């Protein structure tokens, strides 16, 4: 009778979660003085946030 679309978040959607994890890791690494690890962690967190934003916009448009 009625068909319902499954939301995009059913399969995971942990990009924002992992972005926060890498952000916290970057802050801890910067506090300890490991600037290389902090920089890489911030880049990974930035990529995850961008992926999250793109997927959120796509989900809103669908």
LUMTOR-816353 format. One line per 10 residues: number of its first residue (from 1); their letters; for each residue x, y, z of C-alpha. Coordinates in Angstrom, 1 decimal. Each point is the difference from the previous one (the first is absolute). Layout:
N
NUM) a) X:Y:Z | ...
***
This chain:
62
1) xxxxxxxxxx) 0.0:0.0:0.0 | 2.4:2.7:1.2 | 3.8:-0.2:-0.5 | 2.3:1.9:2.3 | 3.5:1.0:-1.0 | 2.7:-1.0:2.4 | 2.0:2.8:1.4 | 3.7:0.4:-0.9 | 1.1:-0.3:3.6 | -1.1:-3.7:0.4
11) xxxxxxxxxx) 3.3:-1.3:-1.3 | 2.3:2.1:2.3 | 0.4:3.7:-0.3 | 2.9:0.2:2.4 | 1.9:2.7:-1.9 | -0.7:2.7:2.6 | 0.9:-2.4:2.8 | 3.4:-0.8:-1.5 | 0.6:3.7:-0.8 | -0.5:0.8:3.7
21) xxxxxxxxxx) 2.3:-2.9:1.0 | 2.8:1.2:-2.3 | -0.5:3.6:1.2 | 0.4:-1.1:3.6 | 3.1:-2.0:-1.0 | 1.4:3.1:-1.7 | -0.5:2.1:3.1 | 1.6:-2.6:2.3 | 2.9:-0.4:-2.5 | 0.5:3.8:-0.2
31) xxxxxxxxxx) 0.0:0.3:3.8 | 2.7:-2.7:0.3 | 2.1:1.6:-2.7 | -0.5:-2.5:-2.8 | -0.7:2.5:-2.8 | 0.2:-2.5:-2.8 | -2.6:-2.2:1.4 | -2.2:3.0:0.9 | 0.2:1.3:-3.6 | -0.9:-3.3:-1.6
41) xxxxxxxxxx) -2.8:-0.6:2.5 | -1.5:3.5:-0.8 | 0.2:-0.7:-3.7 | -1.8:-3.3:0.4 | -2.6:1.7:2.3 | -0.5:2.7:-2.7 | -0.6:-2.6:-2.7 | -2.5:-1.8:2.1 | -1.9:3.2:0.8 | -0.1:0.9:-3.8
51) xxxxxxxxxx) -1.3:-3.5:-0.8 | -2.6:0.3:2.7 | -1.1:3.4:-1.3 | -0.3:-1.3:-3.6 | -2.0:-3.0:1.1 | -2.2:2.1:2.1 | -0.8:2.4:-2.9 | -0.6:-3.0:-2.3 | -2.4:-1.6:2.6 | -1.9:3.3:0.4
61) xx) -0.4:0.3:-3.8 | -1.3:-3.5:-0.4
***
